[in-house]
Amino acid sequence: MLKQDNEGYYIVESALDLKQYHRMTDLTIREKIQLKAELNPPTIKKVKTKTIKKAVEKPEPTAFDKWFN
C-alpha cells in the first residue's frame, strides 16, 4: 500500500511502489469503467406489474344442480 505524507503526496520507496502508483493513475478505459461501476452501482427500480382479473364464465346450472343446491 502506498503511503502519503501530510501534504497528500505519495511516498515511493521502491520500484514496486512506483509500479503501484502508475497503476493507480494510468488506468485503461476498461479499468476506468469497472472502477466507476464499483463506486456508483446502478440502482435497480422495481417494476410494478398490473394483474388483470378476468371474470370466469360459469356454466348454466342444470336441473340436477338446481335440485341439489
N, CA, C and O atoms as CSV, one atom per row, in Angstrom:
chain,resi,resn,atom,element,x,y,z
A,1,MET,N,N,0.847,-1.174,0.000
A,1,MET,CA,C,0.000,0.000,0.000
A,1,MET,C,C,0.886,1.227,0.000
A,1,MET,O,O,1.888,1.274,0.714
A,2,LEU,N,N,0.532,2.202,-0.779
A,2,LEU,CA,C,1.308,3.431,-0.858
A,2,LEU,C,C,1.027,4.316,0.348
A,2,LEU,O,O,-0.097,4.385,0.846
A,3,LYS,N,N,2.071,4.985,0.798
A,3,LYS,CA,C,1.940,5.893,1.940
A,3,LYS,C,C,1.864,7.321,1.432
A,3,LYS,O,O,2.443,7.658,0.399
A,4,GLN,N,N,1.145,8.155,2.168
A,4,GLN,CA,C,1.038,9.572,1.838
A,4,GLN,C,C,1.634,10.400,2.965
A,4,GLN,O,O,1.510,10.050,4.138
A,5,ASP,N,N,2.277,11.493,2.601
A,5,ASP,CA,C,2.766,12.393,3.640
A,5,ASP,C,C,1.645,13.339,4.059
A,5,ASP,O,O,0.516,13.221,3.583
A,6,ASN,N,N,1.960,14.276,4.952
A,6,ASN,CA,C,0.910,15.150,5.490
A,6,ASN,C,C,0.379,16.148,4.462
A,6,ASN,O,O,-0.673,16.744,4.691
A,7,GLU,N,N,1.069,16.349,3.338
A,7,GLU,CA,C,0.595,17.247,2.290
A,7,GLU,C,C,-0.197,16.508,1.215
A,7,GLU,O,O,-0.739,17.145,0.312
A,8,GLY,N,N,-0.277,15.180,1.291
A,8,GLY,CA,C,-1.047,14.412,0.329
A,8,GLY,C,C,-0.235,13.806,-0.784
A,8,GLY,O,O,-0.793,13.156,-1.669
A,9,TYR,N,N,1.103,14.005,-0.766
A,9,TYR,CA,C,1.953,13.411,-1.793
A,9,TYR,C,C,2.228,11.954,-1.455
A,9,TYR,O,O,2.333,11.580,-0.287
A,10,TYR,N,N,2.343,11.136,-2.499
A,10,TYR,CA,C,2.645,9.725,-2.285
A,10,TYR,C,C,4.143,9.542,-2.090
A,10,TYR,O,O,4.946,10.171,-2.777
A,11,ILE,N,N,4.515,8.678,-1.151
A,11,ILE,CA,C,5.908,8.368,-0.877
A,11,ILE,C,C,6.231,7.065,-1.594
A,11,ILE,O,O,5.632,6.025,-1.320
A,12,VAL,N,N,7.193,7.135,-2.523
A,12,VAL,CA,C,7.590,5.966,-3.311
A,12,VAL,C,C,8.976,5.551,-2.838
A,12,VAL,O,O,9.950,6.282,-3.024
A,13,GLU,N,N,9.060,4.361,-2.219
A,13,GLU,CA,C,10.332,3.904,-1.667
A,13,GLU,C,C,10.956,2.778,-2.475
A,13,GLU,O,O,12.141,2.486,-2.312
A,14,SER,N,N,10.173,2.138,-3.351
A,14,SER,CA,C,10.728,1.024,-4.116
A,14,SER,C,C,10.101,1.016,-5.513
A,14,SER,O,O,9.169,1.764,-5.807
A,15,ALA,N,N,10.647,0.146,-6.356
A,15,ALA,CA,C,10.117,0.024,-7.710
A,15,ALA,C,C,8.687,-0.497,-7.682
A,15,ALA,O,O,7.875,-0.117,-8.526
A,16,LEU,N,N,8.371,-1.356,-6.731
A,16,LEU,CA,C,7.018,-1.886,-6.606
A,16,LEU,C,C,6.035,-0.767,-6.262
A,16,LEU,O,O,4.924,-0.723,-6.791
A,17,ASP,N,N,6.451,0.138,-5.370
A,17,ASP,CA,C,5.599,1.276,-5.033
A,17,ASP,C,C,5.373,2.167,-6.251
A,17,ASP,O,O,4.272,2.675,-6.459
A,18,LEU,N,N,6.423,2.354,-7.057
A,18,LEU,CA,C,6.303,3.165,-8.260
A,18,LEU,C,C,5.335,2.513,-9.246
A,18,LEU,O,O,4.534,3.189,-9.892
A,19,LYS,N,N,5.426,1.197,-9.347
A,19,LYS,CA,C,4.520,0.459,-10.238
A,19,LYS,C,C,3.075,0.594,-9.754
A,19,LYS,O,O,2.162,0.779,-10.559
A,20,GLN,N,N,2.870,0.502,-8.438
A,20,GLN,CA,C,1.522,0.652,-7.889
A,20,GLN,C,C,0.991,2.057,-8.131
A,20,GLN,O,O,-0.197,2.233,-8.400
A,21,TYR,N,N,1.869,3.068,-8.036
A,21,TYR,CA,C,1.432,4.445,-8.273
A,21,TYR,C,C,0.996,4.622,-9.723
A,21,TYR,O,O,-0.046,5.221,-9.990
A,22,HIS,N,N,1.791,4.104,-10.662
A,22,HIS,CA,C,1.425,4.207,-12.070
A,22,HIS,C,C,0.157,3.423,-12.361
A,22,HIS,O,O,-0.660,3.828,-13.187
A,23,ARG,N,N,0.002,2.313,-11.686
A,23,ARG,CA,C,-1.210,1.503,-11.872
A,23,ARG,C,C,-2.435,2.275,-11.386
A,23,ARG,O,O,-3.504,2.174,-11.987
A,24,MET,N,N,-2.293,3.038,-10.315
A,24,MET,CA,C,-3.415,3.817,-9.782
A,24,MET,C,C,-3.765,4.983,-10.699
A,24,MET,O,O,-4.939,5.318,-10.851
A,25,THR,N,N,-2.769,5.596,-11.305
A,25,THR,CA,C,-3.022,6.812,-12.073
A,25,THR,C,C,-3.299,6.543,-13.547
A,25,THR,O,O,-4.086,7.266,-14.158
A,26,ASP,N,N,-2.683,5.539,-14.127
A,26,ASP,CA,C,-2.846,5.257,-15.553
A,26,ASP,C,C,-3.729,4.031,-15.731
A,26,ASP,O,O,-3.233,2.913,-15.871
A,27,LEU,N,N,-5.013,4.241,-15.726
A,27,LEU,CA,C,-5.952,3.144,-15.897
A,27,LEU,C,C,-6.368,3.058,-17.362
A,27,LEU,O,O,-6.463,4.067,-18.061
A,28,THR,N,N,-6.611,1.843,-17.800
A,28,THR,CA,C,-7.134,1.678,-19.141
A,28,THR,C,C,-8.614,2.044,-19.129
A,28,THR,O,O,-9.209,2.197,-18.063
A,29,ILE,N,N,-9.202,2.183,-20.301
A,29,ILE,CA,C,-10.613,2.554,-20.394
A,29,ILE,C,C,-11.475,1.508,-19.690
A,29,ILE,O,O,-12.422,1.844,-18.979
A,30,ARG,N,N,-11.135,0.245,-19.896
A,30,ARG,CA,C,-11.906,-0.838,-19.269
A,30,ARG,C,C,-11.816,-0.765,-17.751
A,30,ARG,O,O,-12.816,-0.953,-17.058
A,31,GLU,N,N,-10.613,-0.490,-17.228
A,31,GLU,CA,C,-10.443,-0.384,-15.781
A,31,GLU,C,C,-11.189,0.826,-15.221
A,31,GLU,O,O,-11.739,0.764,-14.121
A,32,LYS,N,N,-11.208,1.933,-15.983
A,32,LYS,CA,C,-11.945,3.118,-15.532
A,32,LYS,C,C,-13.443,2.831,-15.456
A,32,LYS,O,O,-14.114,3.235,-14.506
A,33,ILE,N,N,-13.958,2.132,-16.463
A,33,ILE,CA,C,-15.388,1.797,-16.469
A,33,ILE,C,C,-15.717,0.868,-15.307
A,33,ILE,O,O,-16.741,1.031,-14.643
A,34,GLN,N,N,-14.837,-0.115,-15.063
A,34,GLN,CA,C,-15.070,-1.056,-13.968
A,34,GLN,C,C,-15.015,-0.335,-12.626
A,34,GLN,O,O,-15.846,-0.586,-11.753
A,35,LEU,N,N,-14.046,0.556,-12.455
A,35,LEU,CA,C,-13.929,1.309,-11.204
A,35,LEU,C,C,-15.139,2.207,-10.993
A,35,LEU,O,O,-15.657,2.309,-9.881
A,36,LYS,N,N,-15.586,2.854,-12.057
A,36,LYS,CA,C,-16.764,3.715,-11.955
A,36,LYS,C,C,-17.995,2.895,-11.578
A,36,LYS,O,O,-18.825,3.341,-10.786
A,37,ALA,N,N,-18.112,1.696,-12.148
A,37,ALA,CA,C,-19.244,0.827,-11.828
A,37,ALA,C,C,-19.191,0.364,-10.379
A,37,ALA,O,O,-20.230,0.232,-9.733
A,38,GLU,N,N,-17.996,0.118,-9.865
A,38,GLU,CA,C,-17.867,-0.308,-8.467
A,38,GLU,C,C,-18.188,0.836,-7.514
A,38,GLU,O,O,-18.783,0.616,-6.459
A,39,LEU,N,N,-17.799,2.055,-7.877
A,39,LEU,CA,C,-18.038,3.196,-6.995
A,39,LEU,C,C,-19.484,3.663,-7.039
A,39,LEU,O,O,-20.020,4.099,-6.021
A,40,ASN,N,N,-20.123,3.579,-8.196
A,40,ASN,CA,C,-21.508,4.019,-8.356
A,40,ASN,C,C,-22.349,2.867,-8.887
A,40,ASN,O,O,-22.633,2.811,-10.083
A,41,PRO,N,N,-22.752,1.944,-8.012
A,41,PRO,CA,C,-23.553,0.824,-8.522
A,41,PRO,C,C,-24.901,1.320,-9.028
A,41,PRO,O,O,-25.485,2.235,-8.447
A,42,PRO,N,N,-25.393,0.727,-10.098
A,42,PRO,CA,C,-26.681,1.178,-10.646
A,42,PRO,C,C,-27.821,0.824,-9.703
A,42,PRO,O,O,-27.803,-0.217,-9.045
A,43,THR,N,N,-28.798,1.696,-9.651
A,43,THR,CA,C,-29.968,1.422,-8.832
A,43,THR,C,C,-30.977,0.653,-9.677
A,43,THR,O,O,-31.229,0.988,-10.835
A,44,ILE,N,N,-31.530,-0.356,-9.088
A,44,ILE,CA,C,-32.491,-1.191,-9.789
A,44,ILE,C,C,-33.883,-0.793,-9.334
A,44,ILE,O,O,-34.212,-0.868,-8.150
A,45,LYS,N,N,-34.690,-0.373,-10.285
A,45,LYS,CA,C,-36.045,0.043,-9.962
A,45,LYS,C,C,-36.970,-1.157,-10.054
A,45,LYS,O,O,-36.859,-1.978,-10.964
A,46,LYS,N,N,-37.875,-1.246,-9.106
A,46,LYS,CA,C,-38.860,-2.313,-9.135
A,46,LYS,C,C,-39.986,-1.910,-10.081
A,46,LYS,O,O,-40.508,-0.797,-10.017
A,47,VAL,N,N,-40.332,-2.808,-10.926
A,47,VAL,CA,C,-41.409,-2.558,-11.874
A,47,VAL,C,C,-42.660,-3.225,-11.329
A,47,VAL,O,O,-42.694,-4.433,-11.096
A,48,LYS,N,N,-43.681,-2.410,-11.135
A,48,LYS,CA,C,-44.938,-2.952,-10.633
A,48,LYS,C,C,-45.736,-3.488,-11.810
A,48,LYS,O,O,-45.961,-2.794,-12.801
A,49,THR,N,N,-46.148,-4.710,-11.680
A,49,THR,CA,C,-46.947,-5.305,-12.743
A,49,THR,C,C,-48.406,-5.277,-12.335
A,49,THR,O,O,-48.750,-5.496,-11.174
A,50,LYS,N,N,-49.234,-5.011,-13.286
A,50,LYS,CA,C,-50.665,-4.973,-13.025
A,50,LYS,C,C,-51.229,-6.359,-13.305
A,50,LYS,O,O,-50.947,-6.964,-14.339
A,51,THR,N,N,-52.021,-6.842,-12.379
A,51,THR,CA,C,-52.686,-8.111,-12.598
A,51,THR,C,C,-54.089,-7.833,-13.096
A,51,THR,O,O,-54.823,-7.026,-12.526
A,52,ILE,N,N,-54.437,-8.500,-14.143
A,52,ILE,CA,C,-55.756,-8.311,-14.736
A,52,ILE,C,C,-56.628,-9.500,-14.331
A,52,ILE,O,O,-56.325,-10.655,-14.628
A,53,LYS,N,N,-57.697,-9.177,-13.657
A,53,LYS,CA,C,-58.617,-10.231,-13.231
A,53,LYS,C,C,-59.723,-10.340,-14.266
A,53,LYS,O,O,-60.420,-9.374,-14.575
A,54,LYS,N,N,-59.854,-11.514,-14.772
A,54,LYS,CA,C,-60.898,-11.744,-15.764
A,54,LYS,C,C,-62.063,-12.463,-15.094
A,54,LYS,O,O,-61.881,-13.303,-14.213
A,55,ALA,N,N,-63.247,-12.112,-15.532
A,55,ALA,CA,C,-64.438,-12.773,-14.994
A,55,ALA,C,C,-64.487,-14.191,-15.548
A,55,ALA,O,O,-64.335,-14.412,-16.750
A,56,VAL,N,N,-64.700,-15.129,-14.661
A,56,VAL,CA,C,-64.772,-16.525,-15.069
A,56,VAL,C,C,-66.211,-16.833,-15.413
A,56,VAL,O,O,-67.123,-16.602,-14.619
A,57,GLU,N,N,-66.396,-17.352,-16.594
A,57,GLU,CA,C,-67.748,-17.693,-17.022
A,57,GLU,C,C,-68.144,-19.034,-16.405
A,57,GLU,O,O,-67.445,-20.038,-16.551
A,58,LYS,N,N,-69.263,-19.022,-15.724
A,58,LYS,CA,C,-69.752,-20.259,-15.096
A,58,LYS,C,C,-70.767,-20.913,-16.024
A,58,LYS,O,O,-71.544,-20.225,-16.687
A,59,PRO,N,N,-70.760,-22.233,-16.070
A,59,PRO,CA,C,-71.723,-22.916,-16.932
A,59,PRO,C,C,-73.153,-22.763,-16.385
A,59,PRO,O,O,-73.354,-22.527,-15.193
A,60,GLU,N,N,-74.104,-22.899,-17.253
A,60,GLU,CA,C,-75.516,-22.801,-16.861
A,60,GLU,C,C,-75.853,-23.943,-15.902
A,60,GLU,O,O,-75.480,-25.089,-16.155
A,61,PRO,N,N,-76.539,-23.650,-14.826
A,61,PRO,CA,C,-76.894,-24.736,-13.902
A,61,PRO,C,C,-77.925,-25.675,-14.543
A,61,PRO,O,O,-78.876,-25.251,-15.199
A,62,THR,N,N,-77.689,-26.940,-14.321
A,62,THR,CA,C,-78.606,-27.950,-14.852
A,62,THR,C,C,-79.728,-28.200,-13.854
A,62,THR,O,O,-79.754,-27.619,-12.769
A,63,ALA,N,N,-80.639,-29.058,-14.232
A,63,ALA,CA,C,-81.760,-29.381,-13.341
A,63,ALA,C,C,-81.247,-30.046,-12.074
A,63,ALA,O,O,-81.775,-29.805,-10.988
A,64,PHE,N,N,-80.212,-30.890,-12.203
A,64,PHE,CA,C,-79.643,-31.555,-11.030
A,64,PHE,C,C,-79.030,-30.526,-10.097
A,64,PHE,O,O,-79.221,-30.598,-8.883
A,65,ASP,N,N,-78.276,-29.545,-10.666
A,65,ASP,CA,C,-77.672,-28.510,-9.853
A,65,ASP,C,C,-78.703,-27.689,-9.111
A,65,ASP,O,O,-78.509,-27.329,-7.950
A,66,LYS,N,N,-79.818,-27.392,-9.797
A,66,LYS,CA,C,-80.894,-26.639,-9.158
A,66,LYS,C,C,-81.526,-27.440,-8.032
A,66,LYS,O,O,-81.867,-26.888,-6.985
A,67,TRP,N,N,-81.684,-28.739,-8.247
A,67,TRP,CA,C,-82.289,-29.585,-7.225
A,67,TRP,C,C,-81.334,-29.801,-6.069
A,67,TRP,O,O,-81.758,-29.806,-4.913
A,68,PHE,N,N,-80.036,-29.982,-6.360
A,68,PHE,CA,C,-79.035,-30.286,-5.324
A,68,PHE,C,C,-78.749,-29.080,-4.476
A,68,PHE,O,O,-78.553,-29.223,-3.269
A,69,ASN,N,N,-78.715,-27.907,-5.045
A,69,ASN,CA,C,-78.389,-26.694,-4.293
A,69,ASN,C,C,-79.653,-26.091,-3.824
A,69,ASN,O,O,-79.633,-25.053,-3.163
